[in-house]
Amino acid sequence: MSDVKDTLKDMKDYRELGKVAERKDLTNRVIFEMYLRALLRGADALFLEFLGETPNRHSQAHKYFQNLYEQNKISDKYSKYKSNIREVMEEKSSVEYSSEYYSLRNLEEYKKKCNRFIDNAVIPILEEEGYDIEDL
């Protein structure tokens, strides 16, 4: 099992891969997948830090996140980001099981949700715990 630092490094790497995929003009689905993976690894870092485990299924990530603030492991001020996880996971199913064109508009919407969760929940929470995200 990965430790928190390795998982955070994965988060940063996937987000960077998303940016690279955009610059290389890869498909919107591929770009979405990179940002999705960044969100999931960020969430996993939180779960490892506070719960010592990660969900067996990605679809359970929003419930694990809810457990963090219900168990007072993180501040309630982060509870609003649970919807980011849930909405991105719903979009994941749509993207993976549909052959329809994935629009730039959809990509931008969900990329913002992934980045919002990482920048406004994962990073500040783990920095409060003493992790230096920039040094990974």
Backbone as a ProteinNet text record, in pm:
[ID]
protein_1_A
[PRIMARY]
MSDVKDTLKDMKDYRELGKVAERKDLTNRVIFEMYLRALLRGADALFLEFLGETPNRHSQAHKYFQNLYEQNKISDKYSKYKSNIREVMEEKSSVEYSSEYYSLRNLEEYKKKCNRFIDNAVIPILEEEGYDIEDL
[TERTIARY]
84.4	0	89.1	47.4	120.8	109	207.7	193.1	139.2	113.1	50.1	136.5	266.7	353.9	355.6	363.6	360.8	229.3	121.5	-10.3	-24.3	29	27.3	112.9	224.2	309	233.4	161.9	77.8	-25.2	-86.7	-186	-124.5	-8.3	59.5	96.8	145.2	185.1	65.5	-46.5	-164.3	-214.8	-209.9	-254.9	-162.2	-34	61.4	39.5	9.8	-21.3	-144.4	-241.6	-359.3	-321	-232	-185.7	-107.7	-24.6	52.4	-43	-142.8	-240.8	-314.3	-344.1	-409.6	-317	-190.2	-94.7	-73.2	-79.6	-59.1	-189.3	-295	-424.6	-480.2	-463.2	-521.3	-672.3	-741.6	-887.7	-933.6	-1051.7	-1108.8	-1127.7	-1157	-1172.4	-1040.8	-931.3	-800.6	-765.5	-789.3	-760.2	-844.9	-974.8	-1063.4	-1009.5	-966.5	-917.4	-796.6	-708.9	-590.9	-632.8	-724.7	-771.8	-852.1	-929.2	-1002.6	-905.7	-800.2	-700.3	-632.6	-608.5	-550.4	-644.4	-772.9	-871.4	-872.8	-876.3	-883.5	-759.6	-642.4	-520.2	-515.6	-565.6	-573.5	-666	-781.8	-875.9	-813.1	-744.3	-678.4	-575.8	-504.1	-405.7	-475.3	-589.9	-666.6	-710.8	-761.7	-811.9	-699.4	-584.6	-471	-426.3	-422.2	-377.9	-471.8	-601.3	-696.4	-767.9	-779.2	-851.3	-761	-642.6	-550.3	-587.6	-684.2	-727	-790.1	-806.1	-875.2	-994.3	-1091.8	-1208.2	-1169.6	-1241.9	-1221.1	-1273.3	-1372.8	-1433.8	-1431.3	-1396.6	-1393	-1527.9	-1635.2	-1768.9	-1797	-1714.5	-1732.7	-1653.8	-1577.6	-1488.7	-1564.6	-1679.4	-1751.6	-1801.6	-1833.6	-1876.9	-1759.5	-1643.7	-1523.8	-1492.9	-1505.9	-1479.3	-1578.9	-1704.2	-1805.3	-1769.2	-1717.6	-1676	-1568.5	-1481.8	-1374.7	-1430.1	-1527.8	-1578.6	-1683.9	-1754.7	-1849.5	-1776.5	-1656.3	-1575	-1482.2	-1503.4	-1424.7	-1274.8	-1241.9	-1101.6	-1057.9	-1153.7	-1129.3	-1241.9	-1219.2	-1317.8	-1441.4	-1556	-1680.6	-1674.2	-1584.3	-1577.1	-1541.5	-1487.7	-1452.9	-1566.6	-1674.9	-1784.4	-1843.3	-1837.9	-1896	-1824.4	-1704.2	-1629.1	-1668.2	-1750.6	-1802	-1875	-1950.9	-2026.3	-1932.9	-1815.1	-1719.2	-1681	-1653.2	-1614.8	-1730.3	-1848.6	-1964.8	-1994.6	-1995.6	-2028.2	-1922.9	-1796.8	-1690.8	-1700.9	-1733.5	-1747	-1866.5	-1974.6	-2088.4	-2049	-1972.4	-1924.8	-1830.7	-1751.6	-1659	-1735.9	-1844.6	-1925.3	-1978.5	-2023.6	-2076.6	-1969.4	-1851	-1741.3	-1692.9	-1679.5	-1624.5	-1719.2	-1848.4	-1944.2	-2024.5	-1979.2	-2048.4	-1949.5	-1996.9	-1910.2	-1935.1	-2021.4	-2053	-1933.1	-1934.3	-1831.6	-1831.6	-1714.8	-1702.2	-1657.8	-1743.1	-1722.2	-1618.5	-1562.1	-1468.9	-1539.3	-1663.7	-1742.1	-1752.1	-1783.6	-1790	-1653.5	-1551.2	-1416	-1381.8	-1405.8	-1372.5	-1448.7	-1574.6	-1656.3	-1598.8	-1566.1	-1519.3	-1372.8	-1296.4	-1157.2	-1157	-1247.1	-1258.1	-1294.9	-1386.9	-1427.9	-1312	-1235.2	-1118.8	-1017.4	-985.1	-886.7	-935.5	-1063.9	-1120.1	-1104.4	-1133.9	-1120.7	-975.1	-884.1	-742	-690.1	-718.2	-662.6	-727.2	-855.7	-928	-958.8	-931.2	-953.7	-826.1	-781.7	-668	-544.1	-501.6	-376.8	-384.9	-488.4	-489.3	-501.4	-581	-597.2	-463.7	-394.9	-270	-156	-161.3	-61.3	-81.3	-207	-234.4	-175.4	-162.1	-105.8	46.1	104.9	250.5	312.8	232	287	323.7	439	483.3	460.4	347.9	305.2	402.4	457.1	546.1	675.4	719	846.2	835.9	719.7	704.7	756
-118.1	0	124.8	221.9	348.9	423.5	507.2	594.2	729.3	818	945.6	1026.5	1031.5	1110.9	1056.9	925.1	865.3	896.7	890.5	915.1	1061	1152.9	1294.8	1319.8	1250.9	1263.7	1216.4	1105.2	1057.1	1163.1	1226.7	1331.1	1442.1	1489.1	1596.4	1550.4	1427.9	1375.6	1365.2	1313.8	1302.3	1439.5	1534.8	1669.2	1727.8	1704.3	1751.4	1679.8	1549.6	1475.9	1531.8	1576.6	1641	1765.7	1844.3	1966.5	1932.2	1829.7	1786.4	1736.9	1658.3	1606.9	1721.1	1826.6	1943.3	2009.7	2028.3	2092.2	2008.7	1877.5	1789	1767.1	1831.7	1827.1	1684.4	1607.2	1473.6	1485.1	1375.2	1380.6	1428.8	1486.7	1536.6	1424.7	1305.6	1190.8	1158.3	1160.1	1131.1	1238.6	1362.9	1473.5	1460	1433.5	1414.4	1303.7	1194.4	1079.7	1117.7	1200.9	1242.7	1326.2	1420.6	1502.7	1418.7	1324.8	1233.8	1155.8	1101.9	1026.2	1115.6	1240	1333.5	1351	1370.6	1385.5	1260.2	1143.5	1018.5	996.9	1027	1010.2	1112.6	1233.6	1331.9	1284.3	1232.8	1178.9	1061.1	973.3	858.8	904.6	1012.1	1063.8	1102.9	1168.1	1204.5	1079.7	982.6	861.5	784.6	778	710.2	782.5	914.7	993.2	977.8	984.6	990.8	859.2	770.6	645.2	522.5	541.7	430.5	334.1	370.8	285.1	369.2	307.8	371.9	285.2	343.9	263.6	155.6	45.6	-60.6	-20	66.1	112.3	264.2	320.1	466.1	529.8	459	513.8	538.9	483.6	503.2	623	689.3	796.8	908.6	948.9	1059.1	1018.5	891.2	843.9	842.7	802.5	806.6	950.4	1041.7	1182.3	1233.5	1196.5	1235.5	1182.5	1061.6	1004.6	1089.5	1151.6	1232.9	1347.9	1419.2	1531.7	1487.8	1379.6	1329.6	1276.8	1223.6	1172.5	1280.5	1404.7	1520.3	1504.5	1435.3	1422.7	1542.9	1604.7	1729.2	1826	1952.9	2055.7	2043.9	2078.6	2080.8	2176.7	2274	2371.1	2304.1	2182.7	2110.2	2021.9	2012.5	1921.7	1952.7	2077.5	2114.9	2048.1	1997.7	1936.1	1790.5	1736	1600.4	1593.8	1698.3	1697.9	1696.1	1758.2	1753.6	1609.5	1532.4	1392.8	1315.5	1329.8	1254.5	1288.2	1417.1	1459.1	1411.9	1417.6	1371.7	1220.5	1146.4	1001.8	965.3	1040.7	1017.3	1044.3	1147.7	1180.5	1071.5	1016.2	908.2	793.7	753.5	644.3	680.8	801.3	847.3	844.8	890.9	897.5	757.4	671.5	539.3	446.8	465.3	371.2	430.6	540.8	603.7	623	604.6	626.2	763.7	841.8	974	1067.5	1168.6	1272.2	1338.2	1361.4	1428.6	1571.8	1665.5	1804.6	1877.2	1979.4	2066	2133.7	2170	2233.5	2140.2	2012.9	1915.8	1898.9	1888.4	1873.9	1989.3	2111	2228.9	2228.9	2191.7	2188.3	2089.8	1969.9	1867.8	1885.6	1943.9	1977.7	2078.3	2176.6	2275.7	2207.6	2111.7	2041.9	1962.1	1896.7	1821.2	1915	2023.1	2117.8	2187.1	2218.7	2283.2	2191.8	2063.7	1968.5	1958.2	1947.6	1935.1	2062.1	2177.8	2304.3	2354.8	2324.8	2382	2283.5	2156.1	2056.9	1975.6	1899.4	1809	1884.2	1983.3	2052.7	2123.8	2206.1	2272.4	2176	2071.5	1975.8	1909	1861.8	1790.1	1883.7	2007.2	2104.2	2132.3	2134.6	2149.9	2033.2	1918.1	1798.9	1794.2	1895.1	1901.7	1855.5	1821.6	1779	1901.8	1896.6	2004.2	1957.3	1995.5	1948.1	1991.7	2110.2	2163.6	2084.6	2022.2	1949.4	1805.8	1765.2	1625.1	1608.6
0	0	0	-73	-78.9	52.9	80.3	195.2	147	239.8	207.6	111.6	135.9	48.3	-94.2	-108.8	-242.5	-312.9	-238.1	-294.7	-337.1	-256	-293.4	-417.3	-425.8	-544.8	-668.1	-654.8	-765.1	-805.6	-706	-732.2	-816.9	-774.4	-848.7	-989.1	-1000.4	-1131.5	-1226.6	-1177.1	-1263.4	-1306.8	-1216	-1253.7	-1359.8	-1344	-1445.2	-1578.2	-1573	-1695.8	-1765	-1686.8	-1744.9	-1821.9	-1763.8	-1831.4	-1958.1	-1950.2	-2067.4	-2176.2	-2136.8	-2233	-2302.2	-2227.4	-2288.4	-2389.3	-2353.3	-2444.6	-2570.3	-2555.8	-2670.5	-2746.7	-2699.7	-2767.6	-2777.7	-2668.1	-2664.4	-2646.7	-2655.1	-2647.6	-2510.6	-2508	-2383.6	-2282.4	-2329.6	-2239.3	-2167.3	-2240.4	-2181.2	-2078.9	-2113.3	-2021	-1895.2	-1912.4	-1797.5	-1707.7	-1767.6	-1690.4	-1604	-1654.6	-1577.3	-1455.7	-1476.8	-1364.5	-1265.2	-1314.9	-1227.6	-1139.6	-1199.6	-1123.3	-1018.7	-1052.9	-955.6	-835.7	-863.2	-754.7	-667.9	-730	-653.6	-568	-621.3	-542	-428.1	-453.1	-344.9	-233.9	-273.3	-174.5	-100.7	-174.2	-110.5	-7.1	-36.6	60.2	190.2	178.9	299.1	374.7	301.4	366.4	435.4	370.8	433.6	560.4	553.2	669.1	788	762.3	873.4	904.2	806	827.3	816.3	758.6	743	631.8	549.7	439.1	329.3	213.9	102	63.5	-3.3	-43.3	-145	-140.5	-238.8	-375.7	-376	-501.3	-503.2	-618.9	-631	-601.4	-630.7	-608.1	-459.6	-371.4	-227.2	-173.9	-258.1	-212	-141.9	-194.3	-129.5	9	29	161.3	258.9	212.4	296.7	337	239.9	270.2	373.9	359.7	457.4	596.1	603.8	732.4	800	719.5	777.5	860.3	808.3	887.7	988.9	963.3	1063.6	1186.9	1167.4	1278.4	1334	1291.4	1335.9	1309.1	1203	1164.5	1080.7	1012.6	940.7	974	950.9	981.6	891.2	947.4	870.1	752	757.8	648	515	520.4	398.5	346.8	421.9	385.3	248.1	206.8	76.9	-40.2	-19.6	-128.7	-153.5	-66.3	-88.1	-221.7	-254.4	-380.3	-501.1	-488.6	-599.9	-630.7	-527.3	-547.4	-610.5	-552.5	-601.5	-747.5	-781.1	-917.3	-1017.8	-979.7	-1069.9	-1089.4	-983.8	-996.8	-1084.9	-1075.6	-1164.7	-1309.4	-1330.5	-1464.6	-1515.6	-1426.8	-1463.8	-1528.1	-1465.4	-1520.6	-1658.3	-1671.7	-1799.6	-1908	-1874.4	-1971.4	-2008.2	-1910.6	-1936.1	-2011.3	-1992.7	-2050.4	-2165.6	-2217.2	-2329.6	-2443.4	-2561.7	-2677.7	-2739.8	-2676.4	-2728.8	-2714.9	-2796.6	-2793	-2655.6	-2599.9	-2471	-2497.2	-2463.8	-2503.9	-2418.1	-2477	-2405.5	-2288.4	-2306.3	-2198.7	-2077.8	-2102.3	-1992.9	-1927.9	-2009.8	-1956.9	-1864.3	-1907.5	-1827	-1694.7	-1698.4	-1575.8	-1474.6	-1519.6	-1426.8	-1390.1	-1477.7	-1443.5	-1328.8	-1333.6	-1224.9	-1093.9	-1099	-977.1	-917.9	-1003.6	-955.5	-891.5	-962.2	-910	-783.2	-777.3	-657.8	-536.8	-554.3	-443.8	-398.2	-492.8	-458.8	-391.5	-452.8	-404.3	-275.9	-257.3	-143.9	-32.3	-54.9	50.3	74.7	-22.6	-1.2	47.2	-28.3	5.3	140.3	165.3	296.9	415.5	399.4	509.8	541.8	438.5	463.3	500.9	455.3	502.8	651	697.6	840.8	920.1	856	920.3	908.6	844.2	837	706.1	607.6	479.1	396.3	332.3	243.6	100.9	45.5	-85.4	-195	-182.1	-285.3	-296.3	-188.3	-188.3	-237.9	-282.2	-327.4	-468.3
[MASK]
++++++++++++++++++++++++++++++++++++++++++++++++++++++++++++++++++++++++++++++++++++++++++++++++++++++++++++++++++++++++++++++++++++++++

